[in-house]
Amino acid sequence: MRRARITIAIVASTVSVLSVLLVLAAWRDDHLISSDMGVTSAEVLSAGRLRSAVMFVTPDGEMHNPKTGVLYPTKLTAGERINVEYRRSDPDLVRVAGRDARVAVIPAASVIVVDWLIALPLLWLLGSPPRRWLAMLRIRVRRLRDRLRQ
């Protein structure tokens, strides 16, 4: 039972941390694009919920088709012409114009909420009162913070 509780807590914490890291990475990408931004028109080659491929030409006449697709691709359709913002020093880092990391916050927060809505009852049912493991988590966070300060 103890191992099951530990596993559930680790999985739930890992999912939460990964969700936060996803949003932080999106903000980092936005910062990189904003600090060296180019704007152009692009054609959507393929559109999906999670990845959309685009093709665009930079002012130097070079054609780009980023391997990772475009950031924030929701509600795009193949063949559509859209405005994109890209990093001039790295044109493979491109996002749909007018969209930024804020669109990632609600999905990431939803994942965290659902994650803990599943984990907390399981932890409770397996006999680990929330007060007890929250106290342990606080102690571990303090220890980690103290180590990082040294």
Secondary structure as a PSIPRED ss2 file (coil, helix, strand):
# PSIPRED VFORMAT (PSIPRED V4.0)

   1 M C   1.000  0.000  0.000
   2 R H   0.000  1.000  0.000
   3 R H   0.000  1.000  0.000
   4 A H   0.000  1.000  0.000
   5 R H   0.000  1.000  0.000
   6 I H   0.000  1.000  0.000
   7 T H   0.000  1.000  0.000
   8 I H   0.000  1.000  0.000
   9 A H   0.000  1.000  0.000
  10 I H   0.000  1.000  0.000
  11 V H   0.000  1.000  0.000
  12 A H   0.000  1.000  0.000
  13 S H   0.000  1.000  0.000
  14 T H   0.000  1.000  0.000
  15 V H   0.000  1.000  0.000
  16 S H   0.000  1.000  0.000
  17 V H   0.000  1.000  0.000
  18 L H   0.000  1.000  0.000
  19 S H   0.000  1.000  0.000
  20 V H   0.000  1.000  0.000
  21 L H   0.000  1.000  0.000
  22 L H   0.000  1.000  0.000
  23 V H   0.000  1.000  0.000
  24 L H   0.000  1.000  0.000
  25 A H   0.000  1.000  0.000
  26 A H   0.000  1.000  0.000
  27 W H   0.000  1.000  0.000
  28 R H   0.000  1.000  0.000
  29 D H   0.000  1.000  0.000
  30 D H   0.000  1.000  0.000
  31 H H   0.000  1.000  0.000
  32 L H   0.000  1.000  0.000
  33 I H   0.000  1.000  0.000
  34 S H   0.000  1.000  0.000
  35 S H   0.000  1.000  0.000
  36 D C   1.000  0.000  0.000
  37 M E   0.000  0.000  1.000
  38 G E   0.000  0.000  1.000
  39 V E   0.000  0.000  1.000
  40 T E   0.000  0.000  1.000
  41 S E   0.000  0.000  1.000
  42 A E   0.000  0.000  1.000
  43 E E   0.000  0.000  1.000
  44 V E   0.000  0.000  1.000
  45 L E   0.000  0.000  1.000
  46 S E   0.000  0.000  1.000
  47 A C   1.000  0.000  0.000
  48 G C   1.000  0.000  0.000
  49 R C   1.000  0.000  0.000
  50 L C   1.000  0.000  0.000
  51 R C   1.000  0.000  0.000
  52 S C   1.000  0.000  0.000
  53 A E   0.000  0.000  1.000
  54 V E   0.000  0.000  1.000
  55 M E   0.000  0.000  1.000
  56 F E   0.000  0.000  1.000
  57 V E   0.000  0.000  1.000
  58 T C   1.000  0.000  0.000
  59 P C   1.000  0.000  0.000
  60 D C   1.000  0.000  0.000
  61 G C   1.000  0.000  0.000
  62 E C   1.000  0.000  0.000
  63 M E   0.000  0.000  1.000
  64 H E   0.000  0.000  1.000
  65 N C   1.000  0.000  0.000
  66 P C   1.000  0.000  0.000
  67 K C   1.000  0.000  0.000
  68 T C   1.000  0.000  0.000
  69 G C   1.000  0.000  0.000
  70 V C   1.000  0.000  0.000
  71 L E   0.000  0.000  1.000
  72 Y C   1.000  0.000  0.000
  73 P C   1.000  0.000  0.000
  74 T C   1.000  0.000  0.000
  75 K C   1.000  0.000  0.000
  76 L C   1.000  0.000  0.000
  77 T C   1.000  0.000  0.000
  78 A C   1.000  0.000  0.000
  79 G C   1.000  0.000  0.000
  80 E C   1.000  0.000  0.000
  81 R E   0.000  0.000  1.000
  82 I E   0.000  0.000  1.000
  83 N E   0.000  0.000  1.000
  84 V E   0.000  0.000  1.000
  85 E E   0.000  0.000  1.000
  86 Y E   0.000  0.000  1.000
  87 R E   0.000  0.000  1.000
  88 R C   1.000  0.000  0.000
  89 S C   1.000  0.000  0.000
  90 D E   0.000  0.000  1.000
  91 P E   0.000  0.000  1.000
  92 D E   0.000  0.000  1.000
  93 L E   0.000  0.000  1.000
  94 V E   0.000  0.000  1.000
  95 R E   0.000  0.000  1.000
  96 V E   0.000  0.000  1.000
  97 A C   1.000  0.000  0.000
  98 G C   1.000  0.000  0.000
  99 R C   1.000  0.000  0.000
 100 D C   1.000  0.000  0.000
 101 A C   1.000  0.000  0.000
 102 R H   0.000  1.000  0.000
 103 V H   0.000  1.000  0.000
 104 A H   0.000  1.000  0.000
 105 V H   0.000  1.000  0.000
 106 I H   0.000  1.000  0.000
 107 P H   0.000  1.000  0.000
 108 A H   0.000  1.000  0.000
 109 A H   0.000  1.000  0.000
 110 S H   0.000  1.000  0.000
 111 V H   0.000  1.000  0.000
 112 I H   0.000  1.000  0.000
 113 V H   0.000  1.000  0.000
 114 V H   0.000  1.000  0.000
 115 D H   0.000  1.000  0.000
 116 W H   0.000  1.000  0.000
 117 L H   0.000  1.000  0.000
 118 I H   0.000  1.000  0.000
 119 A H   0.000  1.000  0.000
 120 L H   0.000  1.000  0.000
 121 P H   0.000  1.000  0.000
 122 L H   0.000  1.000  0.000
 123 L H   0.000  1.000  0.000
 124 W H   0.000  1.000  0.000
 125 L H   0.000  1.000  0.000
 126 L C   1.000  0.000  0.000
 127 G C   1.000  0.000  0.000
 128 S C   1.000  0.000  0.000
 129 P C   1.000  0.000  0.000
 130 P H   0.000  1.000  0.000
 131 R H   0.000  1.000  0.000
 132 R H   0.000  1.000  0.000
 133 W H   0.000  1.000  0.000
 134 L H   0.000  1.000  0.000
 135 A H   0.000  1.000  0.000
 136 M H   0.000  1.000  0.000
 137 L H   0.000  1.000  0.000
 138 R H   0.000  1.000  0.000
 139 I H   0.000  1.000  0.000
 140 R H   0.000  1.000  0.000
 141 V H   0.000  1.000  0.000
 142 R H   0.000  1.000  0.000
 143 R H   0.000  1.000  0.000
 144 L H   0.000  1.000  0.000
 145 R H   0.000  1.000  0.000
 146 D H   0.000  1.000  0.000
 147 R H   0.000  1.000  0.000
 148 L H   0.000  1.000  0.000
 149 R H   0.000  1.000  0.000
 150 Q C   1.000  0.000  0.000
